[in-house]
Structure formats: C-alpha cells, structure tokens
Amino acid sequence: LKLAVPPAAVAFALSIVLPAVGYDTENLGPLSYRVRHGVDVVSLLILALSTPVQFVVGRRFHVAAYKAFKRKAPNMDVLMSVATNTSYFYSLGLILFCLGMPETPSSHNLAIATNHFLTMGPILITVVLLGKYLESSAKMAAMRAMTDLPASMPMTATLCGSGGSRQHLPGAGGDRPIPVELIELDDVVRIFAGGKIPVDGVVASENATHVDESLLTGESVAVVKQQGALLLGGSTCVSGGCLMRVTRVGSDTMLGQMVALVQEAQASKANVQRTADSVARVFVPSVVALSLGTFAVWS
C-alpha cells in the first residue's frame, strides 16, 4: 500500500484533479511539452508511475487471478487483473500508436485519452489495497482487544470458607488466595472494591456493589448489583465489594465465550462472504463476456 499510494496520488492529481479545477494538460508548463505526435510529458510520466504499481504492487492480484482461472473458479481478483491489465496495455498501445503515426487531430485526441485509462489501474489497485488494509487492521484490533482483556485478568482470587475438596488447600477454613484456575462452581469468592472480577457468578451478600461492565457490554455507567444479580468476569468492582457465588469458570464465562466467538469469526467466512463468493462465480464470467462482446461490436 505504501508503494502504491504516491504514484496513484500523482497520477490522480495530474489526470483528474487538475483538469477538474481548470488546469488541463496543455497548461502545465514543462509537463505539457509534446514529445511526439500529441504524446506529452504528462502521458509518459503517468506511464512511468503506473508501470511499477501494475506489475509490482498489483502482482498479488495477477497471481491470484491466474490461480483462480486454473481452479475454474473466477473471483474478484480476476476482475481486478483483467481491468487493470486492459487499461494499462490499451493505453500503452495508444501511446505507441501515436508515437508511430503521422501528426493528425485524431492522434492528438488519442494521446489525451491515454491519461485517463492509465490512471485507472493504479487508483483501482490502491483503493482495493486500502480496503484490505482497513479490514485487516479492524480484525487485528478486535483480536488484540480480546487477547489483552484476558491478560489483564487477576491471577488469583480470594476464596471464602472451605469444605469437601477444599480442605487440602493452604489456609483452609478462612479467606485465602488461590489461583483462578482452581476456582470451581459454587465456590464463594470475595470481591474487593477496585478489583477485577475473576469469573462469572452472582452476588451472594446482602450489601450492594457498583460494577463497571464497559469492557464487556459497552455500558459507560457503573451498574448497581444487588443480592442475586449476575457478575461478569472481566468487569471491575468500582465500590462496595461483595461475596460472589461462582456460576461459570474458564471458557464458559461470558468473556471466554466472546473470545471464542471472535476467534471463530476470524477463522471462518461469514454468510455474506459465502454469498458474495457464490455471486462472483457467475458475476465475473458474465462481466468478462459482456466486455468481450462490447469490444467485438465496437471494433
């Protein structure tokens, strides 16, 4: 993307922006110098800028299109490759034709048309790459948020009381810290004001507490939790403190399920993507066929 943006921006400015504000290619000083038969320096400059974008930056699309043709499953990469190659080689052919033919009004008009076609390739490649960059950035941001949140979870929890399988733990009989991995269902855990809630559970004490659930629910205001109310692992006890009876641990917690859903969504295609791929199998050959038909009629 970094390699594609500067050439595309210059080509876009020379062939579209400047003419739109009243500066056509004939009023650009040295850039308007005609090398031969209507082909000016602007056309050659845009050709020089488009070539590396077309064959270096856009190589990924051409390779993907070739592989799609081999699989007999044309996709959007095929349209990208066909469109950019057509505009590039058509413009290159026009430039060579104008350089080789005598000076006529038609050659001058053809030379002017090359700028618009040449510009389409680098602009199209840059826009598609920008879209892919934004998509991958959004995915990475979501994954970082889902991985950073579990990493910020407390490593220990304060277990209250004892009984049964808890007798072997150090300090059995009173409040004691234990690793979060050892928390079991129906354990009673003490939640302190200002601390993070380690797992899901319900308030087991009579005093009310205020909990910040913004990281999980997006609610910016602290929520009041009374006895029996649900507490989500990963949220923060803002004030009050309470006792919590554990209802879900590990990957069964709300946070664990959110992480699993994000990982599953990123590892698989959404239904709309599957639908788009199915449409592309028909859409791409249809567009190519219509293009060839139009070319045959007009030529």
N, C-alpha and C positions, 0 to 999 in steps of 0.2 A: 504493500500500500504506500509506503514512504517513497518508493521508486516511481510509482505511477502518478502520484498527486502533482508534483511540479510540472512534468510535461503536459499532463492533461489540463492543468490550470492555465498554462501559457497558450496552448492551442485553443482552449475555450475562449480566452480573452481576445486572441487575435482574430478568430473567425466568427465569433458570435457577439461578444460583449462590445468590442469597439465599433463594429458596423451598426449595432443597435443604438448606440449613442451618437451616431453621425460621423464616425471615423472609419471610412471604408479602406480597403487595402490599397487604394491609389493615393491615399494621403498619409502615409506612414513614413515618409522620408526615405532613408536608405532601404528600408524593408520593402518599399514599393518598386524598387528597381527591377525592370524586366530582364531576366537573364536571356530568354529567347522565346519569341512567338507567344507572348502573353503569360508565360510562366515567370512569376516574380519571386523575389527572395522569401516572401512570406510562405508561399507554397512549399518551397524547398525546406524552410525552417520547420514547418509543421510536419513535413515528411520525415525529417531527421528526428523530431521529437516523438512521432508516432511509432517509428520502427522498433526501438527498444521496448516500448510498452507492449506492442503487439506480439513480439517474439520472445521476450524475456519474462516480463511480468505476466503476460497472458498465456504463457506456455502451459500452465496448470489446466486451463480450460481446454486447450487444444488436445492435450494428452487425455484428459477425462472424456472429451468428445470421441476421440479415437477408440478408447476402451468401450464406450457406450455403443458405438457402431459395431464393434466386434461382438458384443453381447446381444446385439439386435434389440437394444432397449434404449432408444434415444431419450435424452433428458434435456434439461435446460442448458447444460454445458454445450450440447450440440448447437443450440440456437446461438449461444454466445460466440462459439468458434466460427460458425457459418457467417453470422452478422459482421463480426469484426474483420474476418478474413476477406469477405466480399467488399466491404467498404475500403479496406486497405489496398487490395490488389486492383480494384476498379479505379481508384484514384491514382495509383501508381501507373496503371496502363494509360490513363488520360494524360498524365504528365509526360510520359514517354512519347505518346502520340503527338502531343502539342509541340514537343521539342523537335520532333522529326518532320512535321508537316509545314508547308509554307504559311506565312503570316496571313491570316484571314480573320474576319469578325467571329466566325464560328470557333476558331481555335482559341481566341481570347475568352469567349464565353465558357468554353470547356475548361480552360485553365482556372477561371474563377470558381467553377463548381467543385474543383478538386479539394479546396479548403474545407468545405462543409462535410464532404464524405470522409476525408482524412481525420477530422476532429472526432467523429462519432466513435471510432474504435477506442482510443484512449479514455474518452469520457465514460463510455459504457463499462469498460474494464474497471475503471476507478470506482464508479458508483457501486458495482456489484461487490468489489473487494471491500468497500466501506461498509456495505450491508453485512457482509460476512464477519468483518471485524467487530461491528457493534453486537452482532449475535453472539460471537464467542466471548466478548467482554461481559455481556449480561450473564451468560452461563457461568463464567468464572467467578463473577461477583456473587451469584447465588450459591455456588459451591463453597466459596470462601466463608460466606456468612453461615452456612450450615456446618462447616467444619470448625470455625472459630468459636461458635457458640458452645458446642460440647467441650471444647478445650478449656473454656472459661468456667466450667462447672467445678464445684468443690470436689476435692479428692476424698474427703472424709465427711461423715455425718455423725451427729450426737444421738446415740441410741438411748432410749429411756426404758428402765425396767429390765427384766430378764425372765427367762422361762424356757423350758424344753431344750432345744438345740442351742440356746444362747448361754447355757451355764458354763461352757468351756471358754467363753471369751474373757479376756482380762478385764477386771473391774466389774464382773457380773454382779448385778444387784442394784446398781445405780446408773446415773448418766455416764456414758463413756463414748469416746470417739471410735468409730470403726470405718474401714474403707467402704466407699459407696458400693463396691462390687458385692459386699457381704450383706447388704440390706435385703430383707425378704418381705414378702407380702404380709400384711397385718402387723409389721413392726411399728412401734411408736417412736417417732423421731422428733427431737426438739429443734424448732426453727427460731433463730435469733434475729432480732431487728438488724437490718443492714446486710444480712447474709443471703446467699442464693439457696433456693430450694433444690435439693439434690435429685428427687424423684417425684412422681405423681402421688397424690394422696388427698385425704380430706382432713379438715380441721377437727381435731379431737378434744380441744379445750374450749372452755366457755368464753374466754376473752376474744374480742375481735382483733383482727390484724389487717393492715393495709399492704397490698401486694402490687408490685409493678410488673405487668404482663406484656409490656410494649414489644419486647423482642419476639414474642410468640403470637400475639393477637393484633398488635399494632395499636392497642388502646394506650393513649398517652397519659391518661389519668389513673392514678393508683386505685385499685378496686378493693372495697371493703369485704373481708371474708369473715363470715360468722361460723359457728359450730356446724359441721356437716358440709361446708362449702368445699368445692374442688380446688386443690392447689396443683399447679403445673410445674414440673421440673424445669429449671432454667429461668423461672421468674425470680424476682427479688423481693424479699420481705422488707418493705420500707420502714414500717414501725409496728410496734405491738409485740411481735413474737408470739409463738403458739406451739402446741403439740400437734403433730400430724400423724395420722394412721396411713401407712403405705398401702396403695391400691395397685400401682403398676411400677415395674422396675425395668431397667435395661432398655432393650429395643421396643418394649411395649409402651413406653411412655409417649406422651404427645410429641416431645422433641425427637425421640428416636424414630417415630413414625414419619415425622416431617423430613428428617434426613434421608430415610429410606425412600420416600416418595420422590425427593429431588434427584437422588442417585438413579432411581428407576426411570424418571422422566428424561434425564440426560443420556441414559444408555439406550433408550428406545425412541422410536419415531412416534410423534403424536398422530392422532387420527387424521388431522388436517394435512399433515405431511404425506401420509399414505395416499390420501385422496389426490393431493397435488401430483404425486408421482404417477398415479393411475391416469390422470388427465394428461400429463406430459407425454405419456406413451402414444397418445392419439394426437395431441395438440402439436407436438414438434414435427412429426411427419406431415401433418396437414399444412403447417406453415411453410415447410420446405417445398412441398408440392405446389402450393399456391404461388410461391415465389418463382419457381421454375416455370410455371405456366404463364405468369405475368411477363417474365423475361422473354419467353418464346413468342408471345403475342406482340410485344412492343418492339422486339428486334426483327 
